[in-house]
Amino acid sequence: MSVAIRVIPCLDVKDGRVVKGVNFAGLRDAGDPVELAHRYDAEGADELTFLDVSASVEGRGTMLEMVRRTAEEIFVPLTVGGGVRSVSDVDELLRAGADKVGINTSAVLRPQVINEITDRFGSQVLVLSLDARRAAGTPSGYEVTTHGGRTGTGICAVQWAREAAERGVGEVLLNSGDADGTKEGFDLEMIRDVRAAVSVPLIASGGAGQVAHFVPAAQAGADAVLAASVFHFGLFTVAEVKAAFAAAGLPVRGAGRGSQA
């Protein structure tokens, strides 16, 4: 039996509030993270992702408290990322109630941290948050970016996804910096290229603007789809996305749940 495609709302959190922008810029307020988490749990989300977009030292305490409050009140897995640099950071987030932890910039700067984390906690807890954009000069035509998509690295995104999977990450969250917040659709070519390079679950992110955008992402090889503003601002619901998957004959959990939300 095929594994169900997961639908994952993403909450980008800054200073205790959910924010959303375009191409990682122009952030605007989208609500209280715990309230939104409640809503998505009721709508039938398979998981939730919190990303601390400021990832400052001051923000860590805010994020830990938010994770605790959310984990106490929702019943779906919670992934938390932003500013994760070490085994101790992962330990703190897991103790606060996170089920999985996302890592990006620190792993690019020191790939061995992936091995250290997965050796301690297992692959299932670690998600590589891979922010990529199109760039000439890399073998794949995509480069890894860091620091919230603001800094180019010249590192081939496909090769990095492969290396991270070999080092032990349990999933790859692939976010297209070019498509992020544009609502013009997922970068299907990028999804296909990374899918061909890794066997771990692949989460597609960046560019969703219509319900019709999600099915092609799954058909391109995504095991899960992640979106933010389209859910936060009520363009459509998690249930509508699941209904589209079901109508396309793709496996999905609880397609009818939350349809009245």
N, C-alpha and C positions, 0 to 999 in steps of 0.2 A: 504493500500500500504506500502511496506517495505521502511524503511529509507535507503537512498543511503549510501554506504560505502565511507568514505572520504579517500582521499590520501593526506598525509601531508609531504612535505619536511621539514626537521629539519636543522636549521643552528646553529651549535655550535659556539659561538662567543667569541673570546679572543683578547683583545687589538684592537678591531675594525675590525678584520678579521675573516672569517669563517675557522675553523680548524676541523680536524677529526683524531681520533686515533683508537686503538684497545683495548678493555677492559678498556676504559677511560685513556689510556696512549699512549705515542708516537705520540703526536699531530703534524700534518703537515698542511700547508696552503692550503685552498681550494677556496679562492677567496674573492671578495668584497661582503659583505652581501646584499647591496642594489641592485647590479647588478644581483646577484643570485635570489633575491626575484622577480625582474622584469621577469627573465627568467621563473621561476616557475609559476608566474601569467599567462604569455602567454601560457604556456604548459597546463594549465587547472587544476592546483593544487586547491584543495578545501579550504585549509587553509595553513598557514605557521607558523612555530614555531621557535622562537629565544631563545636559551639558553645561558646565559652568564656563560661560564664554569670557569671563574676566579672569577666572582662575587665579585670583590674587591671594596672598597670604591671609588678608582680612576676610576674603570670601570663603575660605575653607570652613571656618566655624559656622557661617551662615548655611553653607551647603550641607554640612553634617547634620545640623538641626532639621533642615528641610527634608533630608533623606529619612531621618528618624520619624518625623511626623507623617510622611507619605507612606513609608513601609508599614506603619501601624494600621493604616486605614485602607490600603488597597490589597488586592488579591492576585495581582499579576506580577511577573518578574520585572525588576527595576534595574536598569543599567545606568551607572553614573560615570561621567567622564569630565575632564578638565583639570589640568594642573597635577595629574597623577605622575609622580616621578620615581616612586620606590615601592618596595615591598610593604613598608610601614604605611604608606598612603593607602594602598589597597586594603591592608588590614583594618585601618580606620573606617573606610567606607563599607566594608563587609560587616563590621561590627555595628555600624549605624543602621544596617538593614538593606544595603544594596545586594542584589543577587549576582550582578556582573559589574565589571569596571572597564571603562574605555581608556585607552592610552593612545597618544599621538606624538606630540613634539618630543617628549623625553625619550621615547623609543627610537625616534629618528636620530637623536643626538647620541644615544647610547643603546644600541640594539640588544646588548646583553641583558638589559633590564627585563626584557620579555622572558628570557630563560629563568631569571631569578624569581619572577612572579609566578610563572607556571610551575616551576619546580616546587614552590611552596604551597600554592593553592590549587593547582590543576588548570588545564587548558580551558575548562568550561567557564571559568570566571573572567577570562580576559578577552576583550574585544579590541582589535586594532581599528582605531578611528582614522581612516585614510582620506585626507582632504587632497584631492588631485585636480589639476587643471591641464588643459592642452598646452603643450610647449614643444617647440622644435628643439632638436638636439638630444632627445632621449630616444632609446630604441623603440619604445612604444608610442611616443608622441604625447605622453602625459608625464607631468612631474609631480612629485610630492610637495605639498606646501605645509608650513607649520605656523604656529602662533595665530590660530584662528583663521587660517587661509591667507594671512597677510604677507608671509615670507616664502619666496620660492627657494628650492633647494638644489635644483638640477638633478635630483635623484629620480630614476625611472620608477613611476608608480607601480607598474606591473611587476617589475623585479622586486620592489620592496614588499609588495603583498605576498609574493612567493616566499621571500626570505622570512617574513614575519610568521607565516604559516609553518614553515619548517622549524622555526624557533619555538613554536608552541601555541600561538594565539588560537583561540577557539572559534572566532568569527572575524570577518572583515566588514566593517561599516564603511562603505565606499560613498563618499560625498563629492559630487562634481562642483567645484568652485565656480565654474563657468555657468552652470545651470541653477545654482543655489538661489532660491527666492524669486526666480524669473517667472515661474508658473508656465513655462513653455514645454515641459516634459522632461523626463529623465534622459540622461546621456546613455542611450542604448548601446552605442558602440563601445564606450568605456566599460559598461557592465559586461558585455560579451568578452572583451579582452581580458579583464581581470578574472572572470569566471573560468576562462580557459587555462588560467595560470594557477588556480588554487582549488583544492577540493573541500575546504572548510566552508561552512555556511556564509553566504554573501548577502549583506543588507544593502539595498539601493537607496540612495538619498540624494536630494537636490533636484528641484525643477518641477515637482508635482503641482499642477494647476487645475486639473480636471480629473474626474473619476476615470475617464478613458485613458489616462496616462499610466495607470498602475498595471493593468494587464500586460502591456508590452514589456514592462520592466521584468515581470516574472518570466515571461516568455524568452527574454534575453538571457536569463540565468539567475535572477535574484531569488533567493530563498525567503526573503522578507523585504518589505517596503517600508520606508520611514518618511514621514512628512511632518510639517510643523504648522505654518501659517494657515494652510487650507483648512486644517482642523480647528485651530485656535479661533479663527475669525468666522467660522460657520459656513464656509463655502459648500462643504458637504461633510458627512459623518463617516466614522470608521465602518459602520454597518453598510453604508452605500458602497464603499470600496470592496467589502467582503461579498456583497451581492454581485458586483461586477465580476469578481473572480469566479464565483459559483456559476454565473451565467456563461462564462467562458470555458467551463468544464475543468477549472483548476481547483485543487484541494484547498479547503479553507475551513477553519473552525467556526461554528456558530454563525453562519451567514445571516440568520434571521434575528440574532440577538441585538437588542438596542435599536431596532429599526424605528421605534416610536420615540426615541430620545430626541 
